[in-house]
């Protein structure tokens, strides 16, 4: 496919090839029942805290050192490769939030195909809210591309939003294809060819973005995860300043030295921004707000209803309205309903039904 010229005449053919590759890759990554390997020790880590962050990268790039610096956990560090053989969890206390940090074993090329316990490592990475891809500053570009290829092959999409594509199967009526924007990377024939490859003959498909054939395949497969990612350029003390200035221009890149604790504070701030966490303070009636124990939530799901459910699942049964102070409201205070979306450091008082 890399040598095929891309134009309208070859668009459908390339779409069919990509759909076939996606199907074969799914079959390869989903072994038949009873034939899958046993899960390794340390890989079944209970999710805890307000968010989960995974450290992923090749062996001996400084993942364990970074875990030791950021948390109170001690992960074995040595000068040889594959020091870490299991998933080691730790907890970062930052801005009132508890962030679980996972030190995953180093992966190798072919990890998506099961080499070096790669499936277990990447399967844990799929459950994370943020990935920190740790890269050696001496070979940043090659390592970055290799790791991206491994994660993409396992259905992880890095720093991407889910494509705005509506896909619904139906019992009859054929393929009903519509789009609300001009499409330059896919056409109706390509869409129908991809559906035919998946043996889909009746479906409603509406594309609301300038999507590609890969985007449509991801939607049909339905098992893709979209995870924000930071590239942690470690061991910057071993490169020159001009080299560092060039590498620092790369998007989503944070240069650090875990051993010398250089720029670790900037990494924590970037992690907070990429996780999109918000802190909500509770205010009991007639008392001052509780600033010591905020309720930490994901910014995309920080509605008043979800806030109540985080405190106790039965609060919504007696919920009448909420009083909010902060940047999410125009007036201070302001009465809001359960669908109101809260901002970072808002103060909320819940009023119950009498």
C-alpha positions in Angstrom: 0.0 0.0 0.0 2.9 2.3 0.7 3.9 2.3 -3.0 0.3 2.7 -4.3 -0.5 6.1 -5.7 -3.4 7.7 -3.9 -6.1 9.1 -6.1 -9.8 8.6 -6.7 -9.3 5.5 -8.8 -7.3 3.7 -6.1 -9.2 5.0 -3.1 -11.7 2.1 -3.0 -8.9 -0.5 -3.5 -6.9 0.9 -0.6 -10.0 1.0 1.6 -10.6 -2.7 1.0 -6.9 -3.5 1.8 -7.0 -1.5 5.0 -10.3 -3.2 6.1 -8.7 -6.6 5.4 -5.6 -5.7 7.4 -7.8 -4.5 10.3 -9.8 -7.8 10.3 -6.7 -10.0 10.2 -5.0 -8.0 13.0 -8.1 -8.3 15.2 -8.2 -12.1 14.6 -4.5 -12.2 15.5 -4.9 -10.2 18.7 -8.0 -12.2 19.8 -6.9 -15.8 20.2 -9.4 -18.6 20.2 -11.0 -19.4 23.6 -8.9 -21.5 25.9 -5.7 -20.8 24.0 -4.8 -17.5 25.4 -1.8 -17.2 27.7 -2.1 -16.7 31.4 -1.9 -13.2 32.8 1.4 -12.4 34.3 2.0 -11.5 37.9 1.5 -7.8 38.6 -0.6 -7.1 35.5 -3.9 -7.3 37.3 -3.6 -4.0 39.1 -6.8 -2.7 40.6 -7.7 0.8 39.3 -7.5 3.3 42.2 -7.3 7.0 42.6 -8.8 9.7 40.5 -7.0 8.8 37.3 -4.6 6.2 35.9 -1.3 7.0 34.1 0.9 4.4 32.4 4.6 4.6 31.8 5.5 2.8 28.6 8.7 2.6 26.6 11.6 0.4 25.6 13.8 -1.1 28.3 16.3 1.0 30.2 14.9 4.4 29.3 14.3 5.5 32.9 10.6 4.5 33.6 11.4 2.9 37.0 13.6 5.9 38.0 10.7 8.3 37.1 8.3 6.2 39.2 10.6 6.3 42.2 11.0 10.1 41.9 7.3 10.9 41.5 5.9 8.4 44.1 6.8 6.7 47.3 7.0 3.4 45.6 10.3 1.7 45.1 10.8 0.0 41.7 14.0 -1.9 41.1 16.5 0.1 39.0 19.6 -1.4 37.4 22.0 -0.8 34.5 20.7 -3.8 32.6 17.6 -4.2 30.4 14.3 -5.7 31.6 14.8 -4.9 35.2 11.0 -4.5 35.6 9.2 -7.7 34.8 5.8 -6.9 36.3 3.5 -3.9 36.5 4.5 -1.8 39.5 1.9 0.7 40.7 2.5 4.0 42.6 0.4 7.0 43.6 1.1 10.7 42.9 -0.4 13.2 45.3 -0.9 16.4 43.2 -3.3 19.3 43.6 -5.5 17.3 46.0 -5.8 14.5 43.5 -4.6 10.9 43.8 -3.1 9.8 40.4 -2.2 6.1 40.0 1.1 5.7 38.1 1.9 2.3 36.5 5.5 1.3 35.7 5.0 -1.2 32.9 7.7 -3.6 31.7 9.7 -2.5 28.7 8.3 -3.4 25.4 10.1 -4.6 22.3 9.4 -4.4 18.6 6.6 -6.8 17.8 4.9 -6.3 21.1 1.5 -6.0 19.4 2.0 -9.5 18.1 2.8 -10.9 21.6 6.5 -10.7 21.7 8.1 -10.0 25.1 4.7 -10.2 27.0 3.8 -7.2 24.8 0.0 -8.0 24.7 -0.2 -7.8 28.5 1.7 -4.6 28.6 -0.3 -2.9 25.9 -3.6 -4.3 27.3 -2.9 -2.5 30.6 -2.0 0.6 28.6 -5.5 0.6 27.1 -7.1 1.1 30.6 -5.1 4.3 31.3 -6.4 7.8 31.2 -3.0 9.1 30.1 0.1 7.5 28.6 3.6 8.7 29.3 5.8 7.3 26.5 9.3 7.5 27.9 12.0 8.0 25.3 15.8 8.0 25.5 17.1 11.4 24.4 19.9 9.8 22.5 17.5 8.1 20.0 14.2 10.0 20.3 12.7 9.9 16.8 13.2 6.2 16.0 12.0 5.0 19.4 8.9 7.3 19.2 7.9 5.9 15.8 8.4 2.3 16.8 6.3 2.7 20.0 3.5 4.5 18.1 3.4 1.7 15.6 3.1 -0.9 18.3 0.3 1.0 20.1 -1.6 1.8 17.0 -1.5 -1.8 16.0 -3.2 -2.7 19.2 -6.1 -0.3 18.7 -4.8 2.6 20.7 -5.1 6.0 19.1 -2.7 8.6 20.5 -3.7 12.3 20.9 -6.7 11.8 18.6 -10.4 12.5 19.1 -12.9 9.8 18.1 -14.1 10.5 14.5 -17.5 12.2 14.2 -19.1 9.3 12.4 -22.5 7.9 13.0 -22.8 4.2 12.2 -25.9 2.0 12.8 -26.7 -1.4 11.5 -30.3 -2.2 10.4 -32.2 -5.1 9.1 -33.0 -3.9 5.6 -32.7 -0.9 3.2 -29.1 -1.3 2.1 -26.3 1.2 2.8 -27.6 4.7 3.4 -24.6 7.0 3.2 -24.7 10.7 4.0 -22.2 13.4 5.0 -22.5 16.9 6.3 -19.1 18.2 5.3 -17.0 18.0 2.1 -15.0 14.8 1.9 -11.6 14.7 0.3 -10.2 11.5 1.7 -13.1 9.0 1.2 -16.1 8.7 -1.1 -19.3 6.6 -1.3 -17.8 3.8 -3.3 -15.0 3.4 -0.7 -17.5 3.4 2.1 -19.5 0.7 0.4 -16.4 -1.4 -0.4 -15.3 -1.3 3.3 -18.8 -2.3 4.4 -18.8 -5.1 1.9 -15.5 -6.4 3.2 -17.1 -6.6 6.7 -20.2 -8.3 5.2 -22.4 -5.3 6.2 -25.2 -4.8 3.7 -27.7 -2.8 5.7 -26.5 0.3 7.7 -27.0 4.0 8.1 -23.6 5.9 7.9 -23.3 9.6 8.4 -19.9 11.3 8.3 -19.7 14.7 10.0 -16.0 15.3 9.6 -13.3 15.0 6.8 -12.7 11.4 7.7 -10.4 8.8 6.2 -10.9 5.1 5.4 -9.0 4.3 8.6 -11.5 6.4 10.7 -14.4 4.5 9.2 -12.7 1.2 9.9 -12.1 2.2 13.5 -15.8 3.0 14.0 -16.9 -0.3 12.4 -14.4 -2.3 14.5 -15.7 -0.5 17.6 -12.8 -1.5 19.9 -10.5 1.5 19.6 -9.5 3.6 22.5 -8.4 7.3 22.3 -5.9 8.2 24.9 -4.1 11.5 25.4 -0.3 11.0 25.4 2.8 12.8 26.5 6.3 12.0 25.2 8.7 12.1 28.1 12.2 12.8 26.7 14.4 11.4 29.4 18.2 11.7 30.0 18.4 15.2 28.6 21.6 15.7 30.6 23.4 13.5 28.0 22.6 15.7 25.0 23.7 19.2 24.0 21.6 22.4 24.3 21.1 22.8 20.5 19.8 19.2 20.3 17.5 19.8 23.2 16.0 23.0 21.6 15.2 21.1 18.4 13.6 18.2 20.2 11.6 20.5 22.5 9.7 21.8 19.4 8.1 18.4 18.8 4.4 18.4 19.8 3.4 16.8 23.1 7.1 16.5 24.1 8.3 17.1 27.7 12.1 17.0 28.2 13.2 15.8 31.7 16.1 14.1 33.5 14.5 11.7 36.0 17.9 11.0 37.7 18.6 14.7 38.3 14.9 15.7 38.8 15.2 18.3 35.9 11.9 19.7 34.7 9.8 17.2 36.7 7.5 19.9 37.9 6.6 20.9 34.3 5.8 17.2 33.6 3.3 17.1 36.5 1.6 20.3 35.3 1.4 18.8 31.8 -0.1 15.6 33.2 -2.7 17.6 35.0 -3.7 19.5 31.8 -3.8 16.4 29.6 -5.9 14.5 32.2 -8.4 17.4 32.3 -9.1 16.9 36.0 -11.3 19.4 37.9 -11.5 19.8 41.7 -14.9 20.4 43.2 -15.2 21.6 46.8 -18.3 20.7 48.9 -20.0 23.3 51.1 -22.3 22.0 53.9 -25.2 24.3 54.7 -24.1 27.1 57.1 -20.5 26.1 57.0 -17.3 27.1 55.2 -16.3 25.0 52.1 -14.1 21.9 52.7 -10.9 22.8 50.8 -9.0 19.8 52.3 -10.8 17.0 50.5 -12.0 18.0 47.0 -14.0 15.7 44.8 -11.8 15.2 41.7 -13.5 14.5 38.4 -12.8 14.4 34.7 -13.7 17.7 33.1 -15.8 16.1 30.4 -18.1 14.4 32.9 -18.1 17.1 35.7 -21.9 17.6 35.8 -23.7 18.2 39.0 -25.4 14.8 38.7 -22.1 13.0 38.4 -20.7 15.0 41.3 -23.6 13.9 43.5 -23.1 10.2 42.4 -19.4 10.4 43.3 -20.4 11.5 46.9 -23.2 9.0 47.3 -25.3 7.1 44.8 -28.6 7.9 46.6 -28.2 11.7 46.7 -29.9 12.2 43.4 -33.1 10.5 44.8 -33.5 13.6 47.1 -31.9 16.2 44.9 -33.7 19.5 44.4 -31.1 21.9 43.1 -27.5 22.9 43.7 -26.0 26.2 44.6 -22.6 26.9 42.9 -19.9 29.5 43.4 -17.1 29.6 40.8 -16.2 30.2 37.1 -18.9 27.9 35.7 -21.7 30.3 36.8 -22.5 34.0 35.9 -23.7 35.0 39.4 -22.1 34.3 42.7 -23.8 32.1 44.0 -26.2 30.7 41.4 -28.9 28.0 41.5 -28.3 25.3 38.9 -29.8 21.9 37.9 -28.3 18.4 37.7 -27.1 18.9 34.1 -24.9 22.0 34.9 -21.2 21.4 34.0 -18.8 22.4 36.7 -15.3 24.0 36.3 -12.1 23.5 38.3 -12.3 24.7 41.9 -16.1 25.4 41.9 -17.8 25.2 45.2 -21.1 23.3 45.4 -23.9 23.1 48.0 -26.6 20.4 47.4 -30.1 21.3 48.4 -32.4 18.3 49.1 -36.1 17.9 48.8 -38.0 18.4 52.0 
